Amino acid sequence: MGAQMRVYRQRIRSVQATKKITRAMELIAASRVVKARQAVERSTPYAVSLTRAISALATYSNVEHVLTTEREKPRRVAVVILTSDRGLAGSYSVNAIKKSQELIEHLSGAGLEPVPFLVGRKAVSYYKFRRREYAQEWSGFTDSPTFEAAKEIGDRLTEEFMKGSEEGGVDEVHIVYTLFRNMVTQEPRVVRLLPLEVVEGELDEEAGGNDLLPLYEFEPSAEQVLDALLPKYITARIFNALLQSAASELAARQRAMKSATDNAEELIKKYTRLANQARQAEITQEISEIVGGASALADAG
């Protein structure tokens, strides 16, 4: 009984130490997700308005721009996958990778060659473990993305798109990220960045605005406006996707750590009850031995 008691007490101490860690991580994620949500709220209206402006220009003008024109025979497609650098965030990274795999299978089935671009160590580990090839990786900023990181990713994707598949580049650019709706709901999504895909009704779904494209007058010319706006559009959409994913990661981590903390409390209660039962059995056995010894002495006398 004594050995069993020691085992239960050791397990209780171990679970209590784990509970302190998960509780601390839950509080850190809860404090950081507030700033992440504010960053999403500041970034989304700008990205949506910029997308609507370029979509209106591409729809209502006769200008053919390389970044808005469909390639006749696309062959290679860039797939940008946004995951986290760290774990302990539930199924956040798994869902994004699963969504990207569905996209890759769909592209492969259509006769296209997917070219993965990875953001976050989880995606990099996934590809390296399975010895799969990818074009480039970025990591170290997923939970607090910067505009400079978004610009670096955007510049590389634009460069690959401008080259085209004939010169070793790509003909389309898709991005897989996690849309932050609220603290409970985060949805993995796929968006085609290049060439610009005009889908009325979905342009400002994230902002909840009107889906009718506005009419603009462009000066000095629509082509010059496109040349100036498209690089900003790509960077803004990537930055917004990074911010959405960061907020989703922190929300998922908070929920995961709260669940781990609750499970630790249940384990502590369970092991405490088992330890009490073992202690009670030990006391009962000692009393039985004492009573038995007393009876034996009485009979001998």
N, C-alpha and C positions, 0 to 999 in steps of 0.2 A: 504493500500500500504506500509506503514511504516513497519508493521509486516512482510510482504512478503520480503521486502528488508533485514531485519535483518536475516531472515531464509537463504536467498541466501548468504549473507556475512559470516554467520556462517559455511555454507557448504563449501564455498571457503577456509576458514581458515583450516577447517578439512582436506580437500583434499590436501592442500598445505603441511600440516604437514605429511600426509601419503606419499606424493611425496618425501619429503626429506629423509624419512626412506628407501623407495624402491630404491631411487637413490644411497644412501650410501651402501645398501646391494649389488646393482649391481656392484659398483666400487670395493667393497671388494672381491666379487666373481671373477671379472675380473682379479684382481691382484693375487689371489691365484690359479686360474686355470692354470696360466703359470707354476708355480712350479709343480703343479700336472701333467701337460702334460710332463714336463721334467722327472719326476719320472717314468712315464709310459714308456717313450722312453728308459730310462736306464734299467728298469726291464724286459721289454718284450723280448729282444734278449737272455738274460740269461735263462729265463723260457722256451723259445721255444727251445733253443739249448739243455737244459737239458732234455726236453721232447723227443726230437729227439734221443738223445743218449740212453735213457732208452728204447724207442720204438725200436731202432735198436737192442739193446741187447735182448729185449723180443722176437723180430721177428726172429733173425738169430742164436740164441743160443737155446740149448735144456734144459735150466735150468727152472725148475718149482718153482717159488717163490710165497709165499702166497699173495703178493701184486699185482701180475700180473696174477694169475690163476683165471679163472672164477669158481664160486661156482656152484656145480651141481644143487642144488635146492635152489636158493635164496629166502628169505622170507621177510627180513626187509631191507629197503633202506634209507640211510641218505640223506636228502635234505637240503643243506646249502643255505640260502636265504640272500643275501646282499642287504640291504636298507640303508637309511640315518637315522641319529639321529634327524635331524631337518626337518621342513617342508619348505614351500616357495620355492620349487624346481620343480614346475610344476608337471608333471606326472611321474617323475623319479621313486619314490618308488612304485607308483601304477602299473607301467609297470612291474617292477621286481616281485611284488607280484602276478600279473596276470599270468606272465610266470611260476612262481612256482606252481600256482594252476593248470595250464594246465599239468605240469609235474606230480603233485600229482594225478590228475584224471587219467592220462595215466597209472601210476604205479598201482593205485588201480584197474583199469580195467584189468590189467594183473595179478591180484591176489597177488600183493605185498603190504606190509605194509609200507607206508612212515613214516619216523621219522624226523620231522623238527628240524633243528638247525638254530637259528635266529641271524643275525648280524644287529644291528641298531634298534633304538627305534621304528621306524615306523612299522617294522615287528612284534616287540613284542606287540605294541599297537593293531595291527590288530588281532593277535591271542588271546590276553587277552580279547578284546572287544567281540569276538565271542566265548569265553570260549573254545578254542581249545587247546589241549595238545601239548607240544613241549619238546624236550630233554634238551636244554640249550640255553642260550642267551648271547650275547656279545654286548656291546654298549660303546659309549663315544669316539670313535676314527674314525668314518666312513669318516669324511672329511679330516683327516690327519692320515692315518693308519701307524702303526709301524710294524717293522719286528717281534718284540716280540709278538704282538697281533696275527700276522699270525702264528707264531710258536705255540702259545697256542691253537689256533683253530686246527692246523694241528696235534698236539700231541693228542688232544682229539679224532679227527676223526680216526687217525691211531689206537688208543687204541680200539675204538668201532669196527673198521673193523677187527682187529686181534682177537677179542673175537668171532665174528661171531654171527649169529642169535640164535644159540643153547644156547649160554651163555648170551643172552640179548643184544648182539651187533648188528651189521649190516653186510650185505653181499655186499653192493655196496654203493658208496658215489658219489652223484651228487651235483654240485654247480651251483647256479643261480646268475649271476652277470650281470652288464651292461658294454658292450664293448664300449670303447671310440674310435670312428673313427675320428671325427673332432668336431669342436665347434657346428656344426648343427646337426650331426647324432650321436646318442648313441643307441645301440641295446641291449636289454636284451637277454642273451644267457644261454644255459644249457650245461655244460661240465661234463662228468663222469670222476672223478679223480681216483677212485679205483673200481674194479681192472683196471689197466692201459688199456685204449682203444686206440688201434693203428688204426688211420684212415688216410691213406696217402692222401695228398692233403689238409688236414685241420690242420695238425700239426703246421705249421708256417704261417697260413693265416694272423695272426695279424702282423707278421713281413714282410710278402710279399716275403719270400724266396723260395728256391727250395723245392719241396715236395718229392724228392727222398731221401730215408733213407741212410745215410752214412754207410760205413763198418768200424768197429772198431776191434782192437785186445785188449783183456781184460787181465790184469795182476793184482793180481796173479790168479784170477779165476772169471768167470762171476757171480757166486753166491755171492762172497764177494763184487764185484762191485755193485751188486744190493742192498745188505744189506746196503752199504754206501750211495748209490745215492738216493734210494727211499724216505727216510725221507726228504732229501734236495729237492727232486722233489715236494713232497706234499706241503712243506712250501713255496717253490718258486712260485708254481702255485696259492696258496691261496693269497700270498702277491701281486702277479701281479693282481689277480682278485680284491683285495681290492683297489689297486692303480687305476685300470681301472674304478672301480665304483666311487671312490672319484673324479676323473677328470670328469666323466659323471655327478655326482651330482653338482659340481661347475658350469659346463657349462649349465646345466639345470636351476640352480638357477639364473645365469646371464641373461639368456633369459627370465625367468619368471619375474624377477625384472625389466628388461627393458620394457617388455610388461606392467607391472603394472604402471611404470613411465609414459609411453606414454598414458595409459588410464587416469591417473590422470591429465595429461595436457589437454586432451580432455574434462574431466569433468570441469576443471577450466574454460576453454573457454566457455563451455555451460552455467555454472552458472553465469559467468561474463556477457554473452549476456542476460540472463534472468534478471539479476539484472539491467542492463542498460535499458532493456525494461520496467521493473517495475518503474524505476526512471523516464523514459520518460513519462510513463502514469501518474505518480504522478504530474509531472510538467504540463502536458497538462490539467489535472483536475484542478490544482490550477489556471492556466491561464483562463480556462473556468469559474471558480467561480468568478475571478476578473472581467472578462468582463461582466458576468451576473449581478454582483453587480453594476458595473458602469452603465450598461443599465437601471437597476431598478432605480437608483438614478436620471438618466437623465429623465426618464419617470415621476418620481414623481415631479421633478422640473418644 
